[in-house]
Amino acid sequence: MSEKTIMLVCAAGMSTSLLVSKMQKAAEEKGIEAKIFATAAADADAKIETEQPDVLMLGPQVSYMLDDFKGRVNIPVEVINMQDYGMMNGPKVLDEALSLLN
């Protein structure tokens, strides 16, 4: 499998940085090549253009943007499960993101 780019979008880009590192660690442990990064909702469009992610995961706090993104991008978009997000469950969120790619 070639490298997958997973983009997380949250309100300010801060709360998800911990989740990104946990997802990255889980990917390394599974031998999955993944580029995972977080961005603030305000910068999401610019990042989609420059990074061309394979999948977009929205933090629960920006779940209201789901339909907007789905209408504009040609990649899978999903809201991160609130419980997984709250517990910063990197492996679970990674699995969710990868399942959207298949």
DODRENMI-954560 format. One record per atom (N, C-alpha, C): atom name; x, y, z; residue number from 1. Coordinates in steps of 0.001 Angstrom, whole numbers. Layout:
! DODRENMI-954560
 atomo    east   north      up num
    CA       X       Y       Z NUM
...
***
This chain:
! DODRENMI-954560
 atomo    east   north      up num
     N     856   -1178       0   1
    CA       0       0       0   1
     C     902    1241       0   1
     N     621    2160    -884   2
    CA    1424    3375    -920   2
     C    1055    4272     262   2
     N    1864    5281     488   3
    CA    1617    6158    1635   3
     C     249    6814    1537   3
     N    -446    6827    2650   4
    CA   -1763    7453    2720   4
     C   -1648    8758    3490   4
     N   -2339    9772    3023   5
    CA   -2336   11047    3724   5
     C   -3683   11238    4406   5
     N   -3637   11366    5716   6
    CA   -4844   11508    6526   6
     C   -4831   12898    7145   6
     N   -5877   13656    6877   7
    CA   -5958   15010    7394   7
     C   -7052   15093    8442   7
     N   -6705   15619    9610   8
    CA   -7689   15831   10665   8
     C   -8003   17324   10713   8
     N   -9269   17641   10837   9
    CA   -9676   19043   10918   9
     C  -10344   19261   12263   9
     N   -9890   20285   12975  10
    CA  -10562   20634   14224  10
     C  -10708   22142   14294  10
     N  -11305   22612   15358  11
    CA  -11604   24042   15459  11
     C  -10347   24894   15355  11
     N   -9307   24550   16125  12
    CA   -8111   25387   16114  12
     C   -6842   24662   15704  12
     N   -6911   23326   15545  13
    CA   -5723   22584   15142  13
     C   -4856   22148   16308  13
     N   -5222   22532   17525  14
    CA   -4380   22189   18674  14
     C   -4757   20851   19306  14
     N   -6023   20688   19631  15
    CA   -6439   19493   20373  15
     C   -6148   18210   19604  15
     N   -6116   18294   18293  16
    CA   -5905   17078   17516  16
     C   -4435   16711   17366  16
     N   -3499   17604   17750  17
    CA   -2095   17266   17528  17
     C   -1667   16045   18340  17
     N   -2225   15890   19549  18
    CA   -1922   14706   20343  18
     C   -2471   13450   19657  18
     N   -3681   13577   19116  19
    CA   -4287   12453   18417  19
     C   -3449   12075   17193  19
     N   -2927   13076   16484  20
    CA   -2073   12818   15321  20
     C    -869   11978   15718  20
     N    -187   12353   16816  21
    CA     997   11587   17189  21
     C     645   10164   17592  21
     N    -509    9995   18239  22
    CA    -927    8633   18607  22
     C   -1293    7799   17373  22
     N   -1911    8449   16385  23
    CA   -2244    7745   15132  23
     C    -966    7375   14380  23
     N      -7    8294   14353  24
    CA    1265    8056   13660  24
     C    1978    6855   14280  24
     N    1985    6811   15612  25
    CA    2623    5708   16337  25
     C    1929    4385   15997  25
     N     598    4414   15972  26
    CA    -157    3199   15648  26
     C     154    2744   14221  26
     N     277    3694   13301  27
    CA     588    3358   11906  27
     C    1970    2712   11814  27
     N    2944    3288   12515  28
    CA    4296    2724   12509  28
     C    4297    1307   13058  28
     N    3560    1087   14145  29
    CA    3501    -244   14750  29
     C    2877   -1261   13808  29
     N    1972    -797   12939  30
    CA    1317   -1705   11998  30
     C    2061   -1773   10668  30
     N    3146   -1017   10565  31
    CA    3902   -1003    9317  31
     C    3153    -302    8194  31
     N    2316     650    8532  32
    CA    1546    1389    7535  32
     C    2223    2733    7291  32
     N    2467    3033    6019  33
    CA    3042    4326    5686  33
     C    1922    5345    5616  33
     N    1945    6279    6548  34
    CA     886    7272    6559  34
     C    1451    8628    6945  34
     N     953    9630    6257  35
    CA    1270   11008    6629  35
     C       1   11533    7275  35
     N      77   11842    8555  36
    CA   -1105   12260    9307  36
     C    -837   13650    9860  36
     N   -1739   14554    9646  37
    CA   -1552   15905   10180  37
     C   -2891   16525   10520  37
     N   -2841   17545   11365  38
    CA   -4054   18242   11779  38
     C   -3986   19677   11306  38
     N   -5143   20230   11043  39
    CA   -5204   21625   10644  39
     C   -6458   22267   11227  39
     N   -6416   23565   11352  40
    CA   -7590   24292   11832  40
     C   -8621   24354   10717  40
     N   -9883   24400   11084  41
    CA  -10962   24456   10097  41
     C  -10759   25611    9115  41
     N  -10261   26737    9623  42
    CA  -10075   27917    8774  42
     C   -9043   27682    7664  42
     N   -8086   26767    7906  43
    CA   -7030   26502    6921  43
     C   -7293   25249    6099  43
     N   -8416   24586    6345  44
    CA   -8664   23279    5737  44
     C   -8603   23310    4211  44
     N   -9257   24292    3592  45
    CA   -9280   24320    2127  45
     C   -7883   24462    1535  45
     N   -7076   25328    2108  46
    CA   -5711   25516    1616  46
     C   -4914   24225    1759  46
     N   -5077   23549    2892  47
    CA   -4347   22304    3139  47
     C   -4797   21192    2194  47
     N   -6086   21144    1900  48
    CA   -6581   20120     977  48
     C   -5906   20309    -371  48
     N   -5755   21566    -794  49
    CA   -5119   21846   -2074  49
     C   -3641   21489   -2074  49
     N   -2912   21890   -1018  50
    CA   -1469   21656   -1013  50
     C   -1099   20219    -669  50
     N   -1812   19609     264  51
    CA   -1443   18268     739  51
     C   -2154   17137       8  51
     N   -3259   17436    -629  52
    CA   -4075   16425   -1317  52
     C   -4262   15145    -500  52
     N   -4947   15274     648  53
    CA   -5132   14099    1507  53
     C   -6010   13035     850  53
     N   -5826   11789    1299  54
    CA   -6637   10669     799  54
     C   -7932   10565    1573  54
     N   -7919   11057    2794  55
    CA   -9109   10980    3639  55
     C   -9108   12163    4603  55
     N  -10316   12605    4935  56
    CA  -10488   13765    5804  56
     C  -11287   13331    7025  56
     N  -10731   13569    8218  57
    CA  -11425   13225    9451  57
     C  -11700   14522   10205  57
     N  -12957   14723   10581  58
    CA  -13332   15946   11287  58
     C  -13440   15689   12785  58
     N  -12890   16598   13567  59
    CA  -13056   16515   15014  59
     C  -14522   16720   15353  59
     N  -14991   16110   16451  60
    CA  -16416   16238   16828  60
     C  -16881   17691   16921  60
     N  -15974   18600   17291  61
    CA  -16378   19997   17460  61
     C  -16652   20709   16136  61
     N  -16239   20110   15025  62
    CA  -16548   20710   13715  62
     C  -17402   19762   12871  62
     N  -18132   18871   13541  63
    CA  -18952   17885   12812  63
     C  -20006   18556   11930  63
     N  -20387   19790   12287  64
    CA  -21380   20515   11469  64
     C  -20858   20814   10062  64
     N  -19552   20667    9840  65
    CA  -18977   20947    8523  65
     C  -18998   19736    7586  65
     N  -19464   18601    8102  66
    CA  -19416   17357    7330  66
     C  -20060   17474    5952  66
     N  -21305   17916    5896  67
    CA  -22003   17987    4608  67
     C  -21334   18957    3653  67
     N  -20824   20062    4202  68
    CA  -20127   21052    3390  68
     C  -18918   20421    2705  68
     N  -18071   19725    3495  69
    CA  -16892   19079    2922  69
     C  -17280   17991    1933  69
     N  -18270   17175    2314  70
    CA  -18692   16088    1430  70
     C  -19141   16618      76  70
     N  -19735   17817      89  71
    CA  -20201   18403   -1157  71
     C  -19093   18995   -2011  71
     N  -17920   19197   -1407  72
    CA  -16852   19889   -2121  72
     C  -15619   19066   -2445  72
     N  -15387   17997   -1720  73
    CA  -14162   17230   -1955  73
     C  -14494   15835   -2480  73
     N  -13560   15273   -3233  74
    CA  -13779   13950   -3823  74
     C  -13053   12854   -3060  74
     N  -12981   13015   -1759  75
    CA  -12339   12001    -909  75
     C  -13286   11671     236  75
     N  -13086   10522     882  76
    CA  -13954   10179    2013  76
     C  -13807   11202    3145  76
     N  -14927   11586    3738  77
    CA  -14942   12519    4868  77
     C  -15797   11892    5962  77
     N  -15288   11891    7179  78
    CA  -16048   11320    8283  78
     C  -15747   12092    9554  78
     N  -16684   12073   10489  79
    CA  -16468   12703   11786  79
     C  -15852   11657   12716  79
     N  -14824   12056   13441  80
    CA  -14174   11151   14387  80
     C  -15156   10835   15516  80
     N  -15239    9565   15860  81
    CA  -16106    9120   16948  81
     C  -15776    9914   18217  81
     N  -16817   10492   18825  82
    CA  -16627   11370   19982  82
     C  -15860   10691   21115  82
     N  -16181    9432   21370  83
    CA  -15514    8721   22460  83
     C  -14041    8469   22129  83
     N  -13758    8043   20900  84
    CA  -12371    7803   20491  84
     C  -11574    9098   20544  84
     N  -12230   10181   20158  85
    CA  -11575   11489   20183  85
     C  -11280   11904   21620  85
     N  -12284   11764   22466  86
    CA  -12134   12144   23867  86
     C  -11037   11359   24562  86
     N  -10892   10086   24185  87
    CA   -9889    9232   24811  87
     C   -8572    9269   24041  87
     N   -8526   10082   22980  88
    CA   -7337   10179   22132  88
     C   -6881    8781   21691  88
     N   -7842    7991   21209  89
    CA   -7574    6613   20805  89
     C   -7029    6586   19374  89
     N   -5721    6827   19253  90
    CA   -5068    6882   17943  90
     C   -5288    5654   17072  90
     N   -5058    4439   17625  91
    CA   -5225    3234   16801  91
     C   -6637    3107   16221  91
     N   -7648    3426   17040  92
    CA   -9039    3295   16604  92
     C   -9367    4312   15496  92
     N   -8903    5549   15682  93
    CA   -9174    6578   14682  93
     C   -8413    6265   13387  93
     N   -7204    5732   13526  94
    CA   -6431    5326   12349  94
     C   -7182    4242   11576  94
     N   -7664    3223   12298  95
    CA   -8418    2140   11651  95
     C   -9643    2694   10917  95
     N  -10328    3623   11562  96
    CA  -11506    4243   10969  96
     C  -11139    4952    9665  96
     N  -10055    5727    9716  97
    CA   -9615    6462    8529  97
     C   -9242    5506    7402  97
     N   -8498    4446    7747  98
    CA   -8071    3490    6719  98
     C   -9246    2718    6147  98
     N  -10252    2431    6981  99
    CA  -11409    1681    6487  99
     C  -12177    2496    5442  99
     N  -12099    3826    5541 100
    CA  -12780    4676    4567 100
     C  -12099    4618    3211 100
     N  -10827    4209    3197 101
    CA  -10065    4199    1949 101
     C  -10312    2925    1148 101
     N  -10890    1913    1794 102
    CA  -11055     624    1086 102
     C  -12409     490     412 102
***
